[in-house]
């Protein structure tokens, strides 16, 4: 497969790829020299361990066209730290911080013409690591491939979504891999999400595995609530991904003077707040969508309407973040790697 011409129209999210990919192998206990190649197939035999036993970890990142036409990669260090935390949980070798940053810079530099400049658009980056040792006996692999590719994307979730609180299926359980960005976590949520969509919902709100009371994530994103002007989000645990967008929005909320609470929050609490007449904003927070506004939450047989008006605070937080990424506002947090 080769990349098609640089986009002149909005491509489907995740469909279009740029000209190159970067490949680096791990063998004999060390990472070898990375290679920048034309985007294309990887020659892999069917007996590599990664295809059988789930040792596959990835990151989702973005690069942005700035107002001065330079390109910046957002929060490289935070993504690298999270990648290595996921790799550790999956018994895989860490990618050195310098290798992670240098390869990203080299890749984006090579394909910088692919970084779109329209409002809300970005160049999505997909670094991932998977087991490549040829063996079908069950074991942790001794060989791995680290690959980076990417492509231009437009905004998703442009309209507020309808979600349901999931109380039958589980995304993650205590002691498991919920905090790791590993492939199996995403494969396991496809079926319950499909069922929810057949019921007329756009996504699900995942709950804890023991009581099905406490809200954890929204689809494949972190979930956040604004309840009477206080930003509330589930506290990080081994069942919740440490979202880079989540952390960024929390910091920006603090800069705005918004109270922030990171704690357990139950579906009953959200429903009670709505019945008490409190203004509730709800949204997913993640790299792909940035902010995905939620218009209603189905909790059992009841449905809570959330505020999605033009003056919603979540839109202001999203704007604050986008202005830093594109150089419209000072990068006071030193989040951008400008190339």
Buried (B, 14 or more C-beta within 10 A) or exposed (E): EEBEEEBEEBBEBEEBBBBBBBBBBBEEEEBEEBEBBEBEEEEEEEEBBBBBBBBBBBBBBBBBBBEEEBBBBBBBBBBBBBBBBBBEBBEBBBBEBEBBBBBBBBBBEBBBEBBBEEEBBBBBBBBBBBBBBEBEEEEEBBBBBBBBBBBBBBBBBEEBBBBBBBBEBBBBEEEBBBBBBBBBBEEBBEEBBEBBEEEEBBBBBBBBBEEBBBBBBBBBBBBBBBBEEEBBBBEBBBBBBBBBBBBBBBBBBEEEEBEBEEEBBBBEBBBEBBEEEBBBBBBBBBBBBBBBBBBBBBBEEEEBEBBBEEEBBBBBBBBBBBBBBBBEEEBEEEBBBEB
